[in-house]
Amino acid sequence: MATSGSHSHGPPPLPEPRTPAWLTALGGLLFVGVAVCWASRPTEPGATETKATTGTATATATALPAGNASAPPPPAGAASALQRALHPRRPAH
């Protein structure tokens, strides 16, 4: 039976090597580049198309009656399909 003072596991492990400065800088540049690309993307899927067709969008908006200036409602089944996709029902046990 071993005594309590004989827990020898060998020499202590070597310290971790230092990370090179260029690797840290590369990671920082990659992070900033992705952040800039993400921040400069359009907010909605068709935002670039609306900017490109500003003249026709203005002409269409002036042709609509004042009470109907909002976008048409989504199709009737669109909301329920999205809800089913996001919150699928679990089978009963």
N, CA, C and O atoms as a MOPAC input file, in Angstrom:
PM7 MOZYME 1SCF
protein

 N      0.82700 1    -1.15500 1     0.00000 1
 C      0.00000 1     0.00000 1     0.00000 1
 C      0.88700 1     1.23900 1     0.00000 1
 O      1.87300 1     1.30700 1     0.73500 1
 N      0.53000 1     2.22000 1    -0.83100 1
 C      1.36300 1     3.41200 1    -0.96200 1
 C      1.02600 1     4.41500 1     0.12400 1
 O     -0.10700 1     4.49300 1     0.59900 1
 N      2.02600 1     5.17200 1     0.50000 1
 C      1.78700 1     6.20600 1     1.49600 1
 C      1.22400 1     7.45700 1     0.82900 1
 O      1.30000 1     7.61300 1    -0.39000 1
 N      0.66700 1     8.33200 1     1.63200 1
 C      0.00400 1     9.50800 1     1.07100 1
 C      0.98400 1    10.49100 1     0.43800 1
 O      0.55800 1    11.31400 1    -0.37100 1
 N      2.25600 1    10.44700 1     0.76200 1
 C      3.23300 1    11.38900 1     0.20900 1
 C      3.90100 1    10.89400 1    -1.06300 1
 O      4.77100 1    11.59000 1    -1.58700 1
 N      3.54500 1     9.74200 1    -1.58200 1
 C      4.22800 1     9.18900 1    -2.75400 1
 C      3.38800 1     9.30200 1    -4.02700 1
 O      3.32900 1     8.34200 1    -4.79600 1
 N      2.75000 1    10.41800 1    -4.27000 1
 C      1.94400 1    10.61300 1    -5.48800 1
 C      2.78200 1    11.29600 1    -6.55300 1
 O      2.50400 1    12.43900 1    -6.91600 1
 N      3.75900 1    10.64600 1    -7.04000 1
 C      4.65000 1    11.21100 1    -8.05100 1
 C      4.08900 1    10.93400 1    -9.44600 1
 O      3.85500 1     9.78300 1    -9.81400 1
 N      3.88100 1    11.98500 1   -10.20400 1
 C      3.36600 1    11.84800 1   -11.57000 1
 C      4.39600 1    12.23500 1   -12.61000 1
 O      4.04500 1    12.40700 1   -13.77700 1
 N      5.61700 1    12.37400 1   -12.24200 1
 C      6.65300 1    12.75600 1   -13.17600 1
 C      6.92700 1    14.25400 1   -13.11700 1
 O      6.40600 1    14.95600 1   -12.25100 1
 N      7.73900 1    14.73000 1   -14.03100 1
 C      8.08600 1    16.16100 1   -14.01000 1
 C      6.87900 1    17.02200 1   -14.39000 1
 O      5.99000 1    16.55200 1   -15.10100 1
 N      6.83400 1    18.25700 1   -13.93300 1
 C      5.70500 1    19.12800 1   -14.28100 1
 C      5.68600 1    19.40100 1   -15.78800 1
 O      6.74100 1    19.40200 1   -16.42100 1
 N      4.51700 1    19.63100 1   -16.36600 1
 C      4.43900 1    19.86500 1   -17.80800 1
 C      5.11200 1    21.18500 1   -18.19900 1
 O      5.20000 1    22.11600 1   -17.39800 1
 N      5.57400 1    21.24100 1   -19.42300 1
 C      6.21200 1    22.45400 1   -19.92800 1
 C      5.16500 1    23.55400 1   -20.08900 1
 O      3.99900 1    23.25400 1   -20.34600 1
 N      5.55300 1    24.80700 1   -19.94500 1
 C      4.58700 1    25.89900 1   -20.15000 1
 C      4.17200 1    25.97100 1   -21.61900 1
 O      4.91700 1    25.56200 1   -22.51000 1
 N      2.96700 1    26.49900 1   -21.85400 1
 C      2.48300 1    26.61700 1   -23.23200 1
 C      3.33500 1    27.61600 1   -24.00400 1
 O      3.78900 1    28.61300 1   -23.44300 1
 N      3.55300 1    27.35100 1   -25.28700 1
 C      4.31700 1    28.32000 1   -26.08200 1
 C      3.50300 1    29.60100 1   -26.28100 1
 O      2.27200 1    29.57100 1   -26.27700 1
 N      4.20400 1    30.72600 1   -26.45500 1
 C      3.52800 1    32.00500 1   -26.66100 1
 C      2.94400 1    32.07100 1   -28.06800 1
 O      3.54300 1    31.57800 1   -29.02300 1
 N      1.76600 1    32.68600 1   -28.18500 1
 C      1.12400 1    32.85900 1   -29.48700 1
 C      1.84700 1    33.96900 1   -30.23500 1
 O      2.08400 1    35.03600 1   -29.66900 1
 N      2.20500 1    33.73800 1   -31.50400 1
 C      2.87400 1    34.79200 1   -32.26000 1
 C      1.95300 1    36.00500 1   -32.45300 1
 O      0.73900 1    35.85300 1   -32.58600 1
 N      2.53100 1    37.18700 1   -32.46800 1
 C      1.75500 1    38.42400 1   -32.59700 1
 C      1.03600 1    38.49000 1   -33.94200 1
 O     -0.07000 1    39.02600 1   -34.01900 1
 N      1.64100 1    37.95600 1   -35.00000 1
 C      0.99800 1    38.03100 1   -36.31100 1
 C     -0.28000 1    37.19600 1   -36.34700 1
 O     -1.21700 1    37.52800 1   -37.07400 1
 N     -0.32500 1    36.12600 1   -35.57300 1
 C     -1.51700 1    35.28900 1   -35.54300 1
 C     -2.67300 1    36.00300 1   -34.83200 1
 O     -3.82700 1    35.91000 1   -35.25100 1
 N     -2.34700 1    36.70800 1   -33.76400 1
 C     -3.36000 1    37.49200 1   -33.06100 1
 C     -3.87200 1    38.61700 1   -33.96000 1
 O     -5.07600 1    38.87200 1   -34.00900 1
 N     -2.96800 1    39.28900 1   -34.66800 1
 C     -3.36700 1    40.37400 1   -35.57700 1
 C     -4.21300 1    39.83600 1   -36.72600 1
 O     -5.17900 1    40.48100 1   -37.13400 1
 N     -3.86900 1    38.68100 1   -37.24500 1
 C     -4.64800 1    38.08000 1   -38.32900 1
 C     -6.06200 1    37.75700 1   -37.85800 1
 O     -7.02500 1    38.00200 1   -38.58500 1
 N     -6.19800 1    37.21700 1   -36.66600 1
 C     -7.51400 1    36.93300 1   -36.12300 1
 C     -8.33600 1    38.19700 1   -35.92200 1
 O     -9.53600 1    38.20700 1   -36.19500 1
 N     -7.69600 1    39.26700 1   -35.44500 1
 C     -8.38000 1    40.54800 1   -35.26900 1
 C     -8.84300 1    41.13300 1   -36.58300 1
 O     -9.96400 1    41.63300 1   -36.67700 1
 N     -7.99300 1    41.07900 1   -37.60700 1
 C     -8.36900 1    41.59200 1   -38.92600 1
 C     -9.51000 1    40.77900 1   -39.53500 1
 O    -10.41300 1    41.34100 1   -40.15500 1
 N     -9.47100 1    39.49200 1   -39.36300 1
 C    -10.54400 1    38.64500 1   -39.86500 1
 C    -11.86300 1    38.97300 1   -39.16600 1
 O    -12.90900 1    39.04800 1   -39.81100 1
 N    -11.81500 1    39.16500 1   -37.87300 1
 C    -13.01900 1    39.51500 1   -37.11900 1
 C    -13.58000 1    40.85500 1   -37.57700 1
 O    -14.78400 1    40.97300 1   -37.80700 1
 N    -12.73500 1    41.85500 1   -37.71000 1
 C    -13.18800 1    43.18700 1   -38.14200 1
 C    -13.71900 1    43.12600 1   -39.56800 1
 O    -14.72900 1    43.75900 1   -39.87300 1
 N    -13.05800 1    42.37500 1   -40.44800 1
 C    -13.53100 1    42.25300 1   -41.82900 1
 C    -14.90600 1    41.62300 1   -41.92200 1
 O    -15.75200 1    42.09100 1   -42.68300 1
 N    -15.13700 1    40.58000 1   -41.16500 1
 C    -16.45400 1    39.94000 1   -41.15500 1
 C    -17.49500 1    40.88000 1   -40.56600 1
 O    -18.62100 1    40.94000 1   -41.06100 1
 N    -17.13600 1    41.61300 1   -39.51900 1
 C    -18.07600 1    42.55500 1   -38.90000 1
 C    -18.46000 1    43.66100 1   -39.87400 1
 O    -19.62800 1    44.04600 1   -39.93200 1
 N    -17.50400 1    44.17900 1   -40.64000 1
 C    -17.79700 1    45.23700 1   -41.61600 1
 C    -18.67500 1    44.69300 1   -42.73900 1
 O    -19.61700 1    45.36100 1   -43.16500 1
 N    -18.37700 1    43.49600 1   -43.21700 1
 C    -19.21200 1    42.89200 1   -44.27000 1
 C    -20.62500 1    42.65200 1   -43.76600 1
 O    -21.58800 1    42.90200 1   -44.49200 1
 N    -20.76800 1    42.17800 1   -42.55100 1
 C    -22.08700 1    41.90700 1   -41.99500 1
 C    -22.85600 1    43.20400 1   -41.77300 1
 O    -24.05900 1    43.25600 1   -42.02700 1
 N    -22.18100 1    44.25100 1   -41.30200 1
 C    -22.85400 1    45.52000 1   -41.02500 1
 C    -23.25700 1    46.24100 1   -42.30600 1
 O    -24.21300 1    47.01600 1   -42.29500 1
 N    -22.56000 1    46.00600 1   -43.39500 1
 C    -22.87000 1    46.72100 1   -44.63200 1
 C    -23.82700 1    45.96300 1   -45.54700 1
 O    -24.13300 1    46.43200 1   -46.64300 1
 N    -24.29900 1    44.80700 1   -45.11400 1
 C    -25.24800 1    44.05300 1   -45.94800 1
 C    -26.62700 1    44.69200 1   -45.85700 1
 O    -26.92100 1    45.38000 1   -44.88000 1
 N    -27.47400 1    44.47900 1   -46.85500 1
 C    -28.82400 1    45.04900 1   -46.80900 1
 C    -29.62900 1    44.47300 1   -45.65200 1
 O    -29.42600 1    43.33000 1   -45.24300 1
 N    -30.54600 1    45.28700 1   -45.13200 1
 C    -31.31700 1    44.83400 1   -43.98200 1
 C    -32.41700 1    43.86600 1   -44.37400 1
 O    -32.78000 1    43.00400 1   -43.57400 1
 N    -32.96100 1    43.97900 1   -45.57800 1
 C    -33.99200 1    43.05100 1   -46.02100 1
 C    -33.59800 1    42.44200 1   -47.35700 1
 O    -32.78800 1    43.02200 1   -48.08100 1
 N    -34.14600 1    41.29900 1   -47.69400 1
 C    -33.72500 1    40.58400 1   -48.89900 1
 C    -33.86100 1    41.39800 1   -50.18400 1
 O    -33.07200 1    41.17500 1   -51.10300 1
 N    -34.79500 1    42.31100 1   -50.30400 1
 C    -34.96600 1    43.04400 1   -51.55100 1
 C    -34.51000 1    44.48400 1   -51.48300 1
 O    -34.91900 1    45.28500 1   -52.32300 1
 N    -33.66700 1    44.85400 1   -50.50200 1
 C    -33.28000 1    46.24400 1   -50.30700 1
 C    -32.46300 1    46.78400 1   -51.46900 1
 O    -32.61700 1    47.95200 1   -51.82500 1
 N    -31.59900 1    45.97400 1   -52.07400 1
 C    -30.78800 1    46.47900 1   -53.18000 1
 C    -31.64700 1    46.67400 1   -54.42200 1
 O    -31.38000 1    47.57300 1   -55.22000 1
 N    -32.66000 1    45.85800 1   -54.59600 1
 C    -33.53400 1    46.02100 1   -55.75700 1
 C    -34.35200 1    47.29900 1   -55.64600 1
 O    -34.59700 1    47.95600 1   -56.65700 1
 N    -34.78000 1    47.66700 1   -54.44000 1
 C    -35.57500 1    48.88400 1   -54.29000 1
 C    -34.71300 1    50.10900 1   -54.53600 1
 O    -35.20400 1    51.10200 1   -55.07300 1
 N    -33.44500 1    50.06800 1   -54.15900 1
 C    -32.57000 1    51.20100 1   -54.43000 1
 C    -32.32800 1    51.34000 1   -55.92700 1
 O    -32.23100 1    52.45600 1   -56.43500 1
 N    -32.23000 1    50.22700 1   -56.63400 1
 C    -31.95700 1    50.27900 1   -58.06500 1
 C    -33.17400 1    50.74600 1   -58.85400 1
 O    -33.02000 1    51.32300 1   -59.93100 1
 N    -34.35800 1    50.51600 1   -58.35200 1
 C    -35.57200 1    50.87700 1   -59.07900 1
 C    -36.31700 1    52.00800 1   -58.38500 1
 O    -37.54300 1    51.97400 1   -58.28700 1
 N    -35.59200 1    53.00400 1   -57.90400 1
 C    -36.22100 1    54.09600 1   -57.16400 1
 C    -37.19800 1    54.87000 1   -58.04000 1
 O    -38.26700 1    55.25300 1   -57.56700 1
 N    -36.86400 1    55.10500 1   -59.28600 1
 C    -37.74800 1    55.86000 1   -60.17000 1
 C    -39.07700 1    55.16300 1   -60.39100 1
 O    -40.12400 1    55.81000 1   -60.35100 1
 N    -39.05900 1    53.86100 1   -60.62200 1
 C    -40.31200 1    53.13600 1   -60.83800 1
 C    -41.07300 1    52.96200 1   -59.54000 1
 O    -42.30400 1    52.93400 1   -59.54600 1
 N    -40.37000 1    52.84600 1   -58.43500 1
 C    -41.05300 1    52.71900 1   -57.14700 1
 C    -41.77900 1    54.01400 1   -56.80900 1
 O    -42.87900 1    53.97600 1   -56.25700 1
 N    -41.18100 1    55.16000 1   -57.13000 1
 C    -41.82800 1    56.44200 1   -56.86300 1
 C    -43.04400 1    56.61500 1   -57.75600 1
 O    -44.08000 1    57.10700 1   -57.30900 1
 N    -42.92600 1    56.21600 1   -59.00800 1
 C    -44.04800 1    56.33600 1   -59.92700 1
 C    -45.20000 1    55.43600 1   -59.49700 1
 O    -46.36300 1    55.82600 1   -59.60100 1
 N    -44.88900 1    54.24400 1   -59.01800 1
 C    -45.92100 1    53.32300 1   -58.56200 1
 C    -46.57500 1    53.84200 1   -57.28700 1
 O    -47.79000 1    53.73100 1   -57.12300 1
 N    -45.78200 1    54.40500 1   -56.38800 1
 C    -46.32100 1    54.90400 1   -55.12600 1
 C    -47.25300 1    56.08800 1   -55.35800 1
 O    -48.24500 1    56.23700 1   -54.64400 1
 N    -46.95500 1    56.92400 1   -56.33300 1
 C    -47.82600 1    58.07100 1   -56.58700 1
 C    -49.09900 1    57.63900 1   -57.30300 1
 O    -50.11100 1    58.33600 1   -57.23200 1
 N    -49.06500 1    56.49900 1   -57.99200 1
 C    -50.24700 1    56.03400 1   -58.70100 1
 C    -51.25200 1    55.37500 1   -57.76100 1
 O    -52.43100 1    55.28400 1   -58.10300 1
 N    -50.82200 1    54.91200 1   -56.58700 1
 C    -51.72100 1    54.25500 1   -55.63700 1
 C    -52.55500 1    55.29100 1   -54.89200 1
 O    -52.09000 1    56.40900 1   -54.67200 1
 N    -53.76200 1    54.94500 1   -54.50600 1
 C    -54.55800 1    55.85600 1   -53.68000 1
 C    -53.88600 1    56.07300 1   -52.32400 1
 O    -53.11300 1    55.22600 1   -51.87600 1
 N    -54.16900 1    57.18400 1   -51.67600 1
 C    -53.51200 1    57.54200 1   -50.42000 1
 C    -53.79300 1    56.54100 1   -49.30800 1
 O    -52.91800 1    56.30300 1   -48.47600 1
 N    -54.97200 1    55.95200 1   -49.26300 1
 C    -55.30600 1    55.00200 1   -48.20800 1
 C    -54.67600 1    53.64600 1   -48.39300 1
 O    -54.65400 1    52.85900 1   -47.44700 1
 N    -54.15500 1    53.32900 1   -49.58100 1
 C    -53.60400 1    52.00700 1   -49.87900 1
 C    -52.10000 1    52.09100 1   -50.10100 1
 O    -51.58200 1    51.39900 1   -50.97800 1
 N    -51.37500 1    52.91700 1   -49.33600 1
 C    -49.93900 1    53.10300 1   -49.53700 1
 C    -49.10900 1    51.99700 1   -48.90200 1
 O    -47.91700 1    51.89200 1   -49.19100 1
 N    -49.69800 1    51.17200 1   -48.04900 1
 C    -48.92600 1    50.11600 1   -47.40400 1
 C    -48.80600 1    48.90200 1   -48.32200 1
 O    -49.50900 1    48.78100 1   -49.32500 1
 N    -47.89700 1    48.01400 1   -47.94800 1
 C    -47.68000 1    46.79900 1   -48.72800 1
 C    -48.87300 1    45.85900 1   -48.54800 1
 O    -49.54300 1    45.89800 1   -47.51600 1
 N    -49.13700 1    45.02400 1   -49.53900 1
 C    -50.24900 1    44.07500 1   -49.41300 1
 C    -49.93700 1    43.04800 1   -48.32700 1
 O    -48.76800 1    42.77800 1   -48.05200 1
 N    -50.96100 1    42.47900 1   -47.71400 1
 C    -50.72400 1    41.48700 1   -46.65100 1
 C    -50.12700 1    40.21000 1   -47.23500 1
 O    -50.31200 1    39.92200 1   -48.41700 1
 N    -49.40300 1    39.43500 1   -46.39800 1
 C    -48.82900 1    38.17700 1   -46.87700 1
 C    -49.93600 1    37.16800 1   -47.16000 1
 O    -51.06100 1    37.33100 1   -46.68600 1
 N    -49.62300 1    36.12400 1   -47.93100 1
 C    -50.62100 1    35.08600 1   -48.19600 1
 C    -51.14000 1    34.47100 1   -46.89600 1
 O    -50.45200 1    34.48400 1   -45.87500 1
 N    -52.33800 1    33.94400 1   -46.94600 1
 C    -53.00600 1    33.44400 1   -45.74600 1
 C    -52.22400 1    32.32900 1   -45.06000 1
 O    -52.17500 1    32.31000 1   -43.83000 1
 N    -51.61700 1    31.41100 1   -45.78300 1
 C    -50.92200 1    30.27900 1   -45.17500 1
 C    -49.47900 1    30.55700 1   -44.82500 1
 O    -48.81400 1    29.68200 1   -44.27200 1
 N    -48.96500 1    31.74000 1   -45.12500 1
 C    -47.54200 1    32.01800 1   -44.91400 1
 C    -47.18700 1    32.03000 1   -43.43400 1
 O    -46.17400 1    31.45100 1   -43.04200 1
 N    -47.99800 1    32.67500 1   -42.60900 1
 C    -47.67500 1    32.75700 1   -41.18500 1
 C    -47.74500 1    31.38900 1   -40.52200 1
 O    -46.87800 1    31.04500 1   -39.71900 1
 N    -48.76400 1    30.60900 1   -40.84800 1
 C    -48.87400 1    29.30300 1   -40.20800 1
 C    -47.75900 1    28.36500 1   -40.67500 1
 O    -47.28500 1    27.54400 1   -39.89000 1
 N    -47.33400 1    28.46900 1   -41.93100 1
 C    -46.22600 1    27.63900 1   -42.41100 1
 C    -44.93600 1    28.01200 1   -41.69900 1
 O    -44.13500 1    27.14000 1   -41.36200 1
 N    -44.73200 1    29.31300 1   -41.46700 1
 C    -43.54500 1    29.74900 1   -40.75000 1
 C    -43.59500 1    29.27100 1   -39.30400 1
 O    -42.58100 1    28.83300 1   -38.76100 1
 N    -44.75600 1    29.35000 1   -38.68200 1
 C    -44.88400 1    28.88000 1   -37.30500 1
 C    -44.63400 1    27.37700 1   -37.20900 1
 O    -43.99900 1    26.91300 1   -36.26200 1
 N    -45.12800 1    26.62000 1   -38.17700 1
 C    -44.88300 1    25.16900 1   -38.15900 1
 C    -43.40900 1    24.86700 1   -38.35000 1
 O    -42.88700 1    23.92400 1   -37.75500 1
 N    -42.72500 1    25.66400 1   -39.18000 1
 C    -41.30300 1    25.42000 1   -39.41700 1
 C    -40.48000 1    25.75200 1   -38.17500 1
 O    -39.51600 1    25.05500 1   -37.85900 1
 N    -40.86200 1    26.81600 1   -37.47500 1
 C    -40.09700 1    27.22300 1   -36.30200 1
 C    -40.44800 1    26.42100 1   -35.06000 1
 O    -39.58800 1    26.18600 1   -34.21000 1
 N    -41.70500 1    25.99700 1   -34.94500 1
 C    -42.16200 1    25.28600 1   -33.76500 1
 C    -42.86900 1    23.98800 1   -34.16700 1
 O    -44.09600 1    23.90800 1   -34.09700 1
 N    -42.10500 1    22.97200 1   -34.58900 1
 C    -42.76200 1    21.72600 1   -34.97700 1
 C    -43.38000 1    21.03800 1   -33.77100 1
 O    -42.86400 1    21.11000 1   -32.65500 1
 N    -44.46700 1    20.38700 1   -34.01700 1
 C    -45.14300 1    19.65300 1   -32.93400 1
 C    -44.41700 1    18.35300 1   -32.67700 1
 O    -43.97600 1    17.66200 1   -33.59500 1
 N    -44.30900 1    18.04300 1   -31.40500 1
 C    -43.67800 1    16.78300 1   -31.01700 1
 C    -44.73900 1    15.70100 1   -31.01500 1
 O    -45.87000 1    15.94700 1   -30.59600 1
 N    -44.39200 1    14.49500 1   -31.47900 1
 C    -45.36900 1    13.40600 1   -31.45400 1
 C    -45.75000 1    13.04100 1   -30.02500 1
 O    -44.90500 1    13.05200 1   -29.13000 1
 N    -47.01900 1    12.72000 1   -29.81400 1
 C    -47.49700 1    12.32600 1   -28.48300 1
 C    -47.01200 1    10.91900 1   -28.16400 1
 O    -46.96700 1    10.04900 1   -29.03300 1
 N    -46.65500 1    10.71700 1   -26.92400 1
 C    -46.16800 1     9.38600 1   -26.51400 1
 C    -47.22700 1     8.66100 1   -25.74300 1
 O    -47.01000 1     7.52800 1   -25.31300 1

